[in-house]
Amino acid sequence: MTPLLEVRNLVKEFTRSQGLFSAPSVVRAVDVVSFSIAEGETFGLVGESGSGKTTTGRCILRLIEPTAGEVRFKGEDVLAFSRARMRAARRDMQIVFQDPYSSLNPRMRAGDIVEEPLIIHRTGRKVERRARVAELFELVGLDPTQLARYPHQFSGGQRQRIGLARALALNPSLVIADEPVSALDVSVQAQVINLLMDLQERLKLTYLFIAHDLRLVRHICDRVAVMYLGKIVETGPTESLFAAPAHPYTRALLSAIPIPDPAVPRQRIVLDPASFDRTAPLREVSSGHHAAV
Amino acid sequence: MPERAPLLTVEHLTTGFQVRDGFVPAVIDVSFHVSAGDTLCIVGESGSGKSVTALSIMRLVEPPGRIAEGRIIFNGHDLLTVSEREMQAIRGAQIALIFQEPMTALNPVFTIGNQIEETLRVHGRATRRTAPQQAIDLLAAVSIPEPQKRVRDYPHQLSGGMRQRALIAMSLACEPSLVIADEPTTALDVTIQAQILELLRDLQQRMGLALLLITHDLGVVAEMADRVAVMYAGRIVEEAPVRALFDDPKHPYTRGLMGSIPGGAPGTRLRAIQGTVPPLGALPPGCAFAPRCPERFDPCPKAPPGTTDFGGGRGVKCYLHGPAVEPQVAPPAPVERV
């Protein structure tokens, strides 16, 4: 079976000018990244700030143009799409952003925010669209009587639900969720995580879940890739990766998570960047579990 | 651990904001204490009043905010009655405050060294001659590599973790006896967080600090705390030694927070708390958690519960555990709900 999304040797370089007379410096934010996601799967891309996980997500949607590599969605080469074809393709691949405060237009009513993608993609007549918006509100657990409210009249968790309703408006098959709960309070995070899991089951969604919270990733992802300085250093089924991390960076990262149980003794592993070869290719360490060691 | 005489005792603190329609409390009748060598964690979500509690202790609550009631006894002095001049001598020198975002707490136009030296000189801890070397020593004490070079760096030249270390170095410059750290690792990556927590623990042991750590992360609590105070909507709803709290959380809110942390069998639903934190000024008349509480019953919406004391430093404000009714301290003014 062809995977729903396939990313091959993706590279994104940013150039920064160093002044008039010196050559610009080049930063490789994404450094030859490959992975694939099967339909209905939740794939976690984890890493710390600067690891390139967000850039990878945006390159897939071509919100920023990758420097090199291949992105295949349902077998088709996304990077070869014309602008018009790309716009059409985005109906099927949507993104939910981290910050529910800055990602919603404060001057639009919640109902209009959710309806906007339907208008842009010329879906249905006005009445049908309004009915669809009300349906989406119910789907994500919002009160359809609050359609006319503005974003600031909702709490953070509710705003994230609005962002989710908007992303789901066009029935996408792939949802890229970029840190969708990290700006929310713990108790509200749990509600949104439950909602994401429910929606996946009901709508047969495929998730690319970009996150730094390993507890969360372990809870909801089927497979995980760990990014470090632009490269995937380890990838595999969640269970196997968490049970037997093979890469020194993964080990350090896992050991750094504070465990909410004072009875568990701490064993911190500190990463020594000299302890591994950053150019080592991924190799299989157990079934489906690869590490760059 | 034997209880020493507390270094800081907060009694019946109520702090709030004066708005057009009246006084809106953000911290309601909060009492706790911290001793030297002791770590008290205050956990809560946004709007729980944990940061306003910290600012109240430092007397940094600015109008329209004001401390309405209570006593804050530090080293035998009531901080709410000392003069602003005396308070300035205490701030920084005896009580240090570490903020969440080191970039906003540091001045971008001065080097790290300048800023530490200034702190030292203002509090008479060093002279113009001795300050530079002391600044380097302090950076070394918080494990910043090559301190003699870093001392000449501006804040933007340091990484987030190094900046937080520099800030900690600055706050320790005058050897304070109490450190208040308000979400000191929230803006940092998890591996850097682990290093900063280790540093705080290490410094606390070496210097015998009393540490008041404010966080929303129960993982951080489990690693750092000796005792824990759980805040919700301005009140401490549960207080306990850390092991007791995690072994047997008594308040439904504490249980909800623990259930909200991803864990257990992958893919299973989390035991989330329904609803959201009530906005300031729109607290329900009874227990503020009642509208979200899965275990609420008859008395809960009527009046806020008082503290049921379990002994051994454990207390909880919940009708499930006792009939105590708390007299209304500052009646929440009716404010339009947004």
Interface residues (C-beta under 8 A of the other chain):
Chain A: E48 S49 H152 Q153 S155 G157 Q158 D185 V186 S187 V188 Q189 A190 Q191 I193 N194 M197 H212 D213 L214 R215 L216 R218 H219 I220 T238 E239 A252 L253 S255 A256 I257 P258 I259 P260 D261 P262 A263 V264 R266 R268 V270 L271
Chain B: E45 S46 G160 D189 V190 T191 I192 Q193 A194 Q195 L197 E198 H216 D217 L218 G219 V220 V221 A222 E223 A225 V242 R243 F246 D247 G256 L257 M258 G259 S260 I261 P262 G263 G264 P266 G267 T268 R269 L270 R271 A272 I273 Q274 T276 V277 V338
